[in-house]
């Protein structure tokens, strides 16, 4: 960890060297380690230390961006010079007005020393438990245990200086028998909260129950979606619809629907980068404080997330959802929550006369963006539900269904939420389990 | 540099490593993105660092850092050794990487026009001109164009006396037009030369010029608008389809390239990327496709996005048969997995996504070899079928058996002619059944090496750049359409 003072020194050095009208500096310092296991042993065990600097310079309305992971004074000068040279060759951006001015930023504590100080031995010990329990039960364990600490600074020459450290630990496992598999994962800011024994039990129990699956005909079924599957629904709604850019480009179902009912009235979805029970980050990559944004409230379309660019187009304030410049994706919700309902999972299951229990989805992709029509498969624990009970394992199924329809066909929402971390975008999600009617399966696997 | 790498390797050996290697990598990336007549992104990124991989007590350890300084090298080597010792706590068998690899040499991507020397003004000018052509077509909502260039310099050294230096250069570009109709809720996109933003190869700026972006822009935009009112592609339980080369390249990537990765087969990707239906008992003993289906893994093919001189274990680039006359005959291997299956030497497919990632088995250039047909003859020979082109969505199960793809555009074929444009076309199938239904592959005149610059795998996540040669091909009795 470099700490706020060292990172501030680096940012100030860049500001002192820059001759641009405005300058922005993003610093990301990462210490990460990951222990990967398969076939009941560790097979990849890695650690990484990296520090990245990204400089955005503004000359009039011309903008250049350059980045490097060399923080030496000479390299910082080179990076700044590269950004300047790019800006000089850039065309003016008529939409650009200014980098954001400083605003008060709330502190959110999501950094845990014990996670930052995790050792290979501690990770190996947890993995050892999973491997041992797997061997005892005659199944094969695979998975990964990651511990990461990240410091982020966003600063600009208008006086913005925002510093935020975060840690997270993520342990996930697939347990496999000859004919079935089970999945479990757990994410927390504090690595000490990871309970390898509990994860082993959950995944092994499922793997054993998943043996010798039967083939079920595709068709429309009521589904019990575990939290692992529900998080995928939020991810794709986010990609397809919850960004102001998607609305401005007429490719979001939210367009023209604000204030109208678009989902079941029990569905409330919001983004909250200030919530300490997520992997919170209280400001975005322009240094704008994150606002809690109500996306869907009791089934009614309420809002989308903005960065400075999309907000200026509509004459509103940024909600603090910018990604690092230059950002072609538009604003992005990184801390989404689907509010829980009031039905315990056991009661949700009991309410299903005939349906399918889905542990998680796999390889989901958008078939039609406006309908949020998604195809993908079930994986690592798919079971038939009969008369309110899980009766037998079934082979994985392909679905092609609208996630928007799914949230209109909600039968029940679980009464508790689970935290997830998504490695590609560094986003976290918090969701309950869901029971959904008329979920459309379109194929089977062998 | 040599002093630092030698010191790292000596230190690792002295402190108990039975094997160690070090990669020092610098990667320069330039990206230009244009949208709706405006340069939306113009950036240059440089990342450098080193990664040390060791075997201690029969187990692997890996550590990396961006700070290439003596003290940091010492810290990273110490960390890699400690990690390997921790790995050994759950060890079942010692790692065996087979006979030593003592490669020595250099490799540089041959380029005619170094993309990092070509003026930014020229690149921006070409993209803006192309964007203007796209926007000339009425009804287009969003236009996009992009270029990406990569120069990766890397040095690999090992305690087996290997010393390899490489410089890989990549160039990529693409354009797209998005048309929407709020009344019908229709959103349609057309891309050129490939979906996903761009096509990419290991060539210089000459590749960009060859693509003739501006000349193709009008057609691309007109297609997008036409798709808004095109007929919905009907659903069929069994239909003849012809896939264009770019869609087939992705089909090869997903349904052949991934299941032949031997790490998946042996279970080490089970929790994330998945496993494979091509289990070891099927090697040399399984009909993957029809007789006319021949697939190679080729890291030597000119311009391929998976082309290099040596992999990240120092193994020389190779060409390997994967499917020969329809029979499954080869895997992509690493030094360790080749030993696990008794296959002798690795065929050189271990690649890392930069200095901070461990090499894992990745596709090189996985190519469907050309057949004998001309495209026009193939269409003329098809009485009732659907032509599908340019990928729009892709999904496949964790064993790489059940797939479903969607394409940006499709055409009905009746009586040997393209008759009607279709939108929202999808097809689905089971991998070996699908490849066994292939009855015609177009010839080398239609064969293009496509690039996939976004192949995700591994934990922590790694993005690989892979190449796939393909020409249009015909498949019988394919299920088409699940969208009602």
Interface residues (C-beta under 8 A of the other chain):
Chain A: X32 X33 X34 X35 X36 X37 X38 X39 X40 X41 X42 X43 X44 X45 X46 X47 X48 X49 X50 X51 X52 X63 X64 X65 X66 X67 X68 X69 X70 X79 X82 X86 X89 X90 X91 X93 X94 X95 X119 X120 X121 X123 X124 X125 X127 X128 X131 X140 X142 X143 X144 X146 X172 X173 X174 X176 X181 X249 X250 X251 X253 X255 X256 X326 X327 X328 X362 X363 X364 X365 X366 X367 X368 X369 X370 X371 X373 X375 X376 X377 X379 X396 X398 X400 X423 X424 X442 X443 X444 X445 X446
Chain B: X33 X35 X38 X39 X40 X41 X42 X43 X44 X45 X46 X47 X48 X49 X59 X60 X61 X62 X63 X64 X65 X66 X67 X76 X79 X80 X82 X83 X84 X85 X86 X87 X89 X90 X91 X92 X119 X120 X121 X124 X128 X141 X142 X178 X180 X182 X185 X186 X187 X266 X267 X268 X269 X270 X271 X272 X274 X277 X356 X357 X358 X360 X392 X393 X394 X395 X396 X397 X398 X399 X401 X402 X404 X406 X424 X426 X428 X430 X456 X459 X460 X461 X482 X483
